[in-house]
Amino acid sequence: MVVRKNIRRNALISVYDKSLLKKLCLTLTKYNIDLISTGTTAKKIISLGFKCKEISDLTRFKEILDGRVKTLNPKIHASILFKRNDATHNNTFNKLNFPKIDFVIANFYPFSKISNKEMVTKKIEMIDIGGPAMIRSASKNFNSVTSISKIKHYEPLIKELEKNNGETTLAFRKRMAKLNFKLTSDYDLSIYKWFNKSDKKKKERNKIKIKYGENPNQKAYFIKNSKSNIFTSQISGKELGYNNILDICEGLSCLNEFIEPTCVIVKHNNPCGVASADNIKTSYVKALKSDPISAFGGVILINKEIDESLAKTINRRFFEIIVAPKYTKEAINILKSKKNLIVINSGSLIEKKGETFKSVNSGVLYQEKNSYKISKTKINLVTTKKSSEKTIDDLLFAFKVAKHVKSNAIVLAHNKQTLGIGAGQMSRLDSTRMAIIKYKDFFREKKFVCASDAFFPFTDSIKMLLKLKCDAIIQPNGSKNDDKIISFAKKNKLSLYFVKNRVFKH
């Protein structure tokens, strides 16, 4: 191929690393390729004895912002990107009165070589914008433009030019374009990783190590999402554990269902005793009586102030954690006398509406928190026997508790006190049996109401309840056997109330 001596071509060179420029420029000028460059690169080329036009003289736009803007100019990118075989492109480009660019040679600021320990501002200044932009433009237009982004590719370019009398083949330009896009993607990835690492450091600061997880062989952390959290709310006691935090949070969720003085006792992430009364001490006594055996070593949560009298009463038994929104000074001193007893101020631990997340194989499950609130307007009597206002209050109380019991959940209650809780059984019948066992252990003679977190699919559980002193049942509807359940309840003169919402908890 004969060198086209009368056709001048242009190479735009803008490099951070100015090594081996002399040999490159010698070859380019040998084949009538004029040199255009930026700032310090232009000065270097001129110092090596070559003619070189400053890009800013051609664009008539001086470098600004300490060199941040040099080649980000529409004339430059138009001269690289226009399609040489497109008449419209050529007409548009010719109006710019700007030299056509046939070669783009650039290497980037060495972002990844700057230590992460350096000042953030210095690291950010090493993010190259103009160089990658030019290389991407040239690589996109590989049909007409040759692009080089690494010093090690100077030699292949020189050989290509010498082999083809100053020309490059389409295959060579395409190969360089592929390498360039790999380089720019790697370059952007290194920047992303740096930002991500910075975010991770912030996350690390929000991570509190817990002594262990559910079991001693499991590592565990608490990731805080606000300044006020369960750790900053601890007044005294031993180090909080993973299971402690689960129990506290579950107990608070249950406690937040109630406005009147209420006590919730939690064991293994399930309420084992809940009671509401006119005063908080009575609530505690009733909640404890619900299941004193399960309450041993549990978590007590109270929604009113703990005073000296209640603190003394609580201290007579073994509990792991006490949670309340307020304590008198005397109460704190009494509770602190048990050095391992964890005392938490729940004042700043208000449960917010939001989301719940659960890690599963190959992903994370997301759902909104269950914000459903039961009320008298949301229940529907489906039998002829109407309950008294007091009984309806008990039904609502029991259903509020059932919402926070692991499914299948059955809650027996009377006078706003749980009498038996059946939790986490695979069949509703077995959960009913469990609740009845608790009832027989501690109450036996009392009338009660029953709440179920989902519908009774058959009458078997209800038959068991009727053998005792069950006065009314509240349950979600939705079973194909709803009519049979209603008919059975009517026949046995049982008050049956339906609600639309199921309250499963897994």
Secondary structure, 3 states (H helix, E strand, C coil): CCCCCCCCEEEEEEECCCCCHHHHHHHHHHCCEEEEECHHHHHHHHHCCCCCEEHHHHHCCCCECCCCECCCCHHHHHHHHCCCCCHHHHHHHHCCCCCCCCEEEEECCCHHHCCCCCCHHHHHHCCCCHHHHHHHHHHHCCCCCEEECCHHHHHHHHHHHHHCCCCCCHHHHHHHHHHHHHHHHHHHHHHHHHHHHHHHHHHHHCEEEECCCCCCCCCEEEECCCCCCCCCCEEECCCCCHHHHHHHHHHHHHHCCCCCCEEEEEECCEEEEEEECCCHHHHHHHHHHHCHHHHCCCEEEECCCECHHHHHHHCCCCCCEEEECCECHHHHHHHHCCCCCEEEEHHHCCCCCCEEEEEECCEEEEEECCCCCCCHHHCEECCCCCCCHHHHHHHHHHHHHHCCCCCCCEEEECCCEEEEEECCCCCHHHHHHHHHHHHHHHCCCCCEEEEECCCCCCCHHHHHHHCCCEEEEEEECCCCCHHHHHHHHHHCCCEEEEECCCCCCC
